[in-house]
């Protein structure tokens, strides 16, 4: 499984002395595993391939000239 990513953000922190700007570190977890991400990319590639293969038939279905 992929390691979580640590992101740093600047945030305003309120205290008795006033407003301070601090760096806050946030750990984000990935929604998909590496194998699930690969399957999604394969699916998108397959849909794109089918679209490219259907494009010539779609173009030839139009009457020429316009």
Secondary structure as UniProt FT lines:
FT   STRAND          5..15
FT   TURN            16..17
FT   STRAND          18..28
FT   HELIX           34..60
//
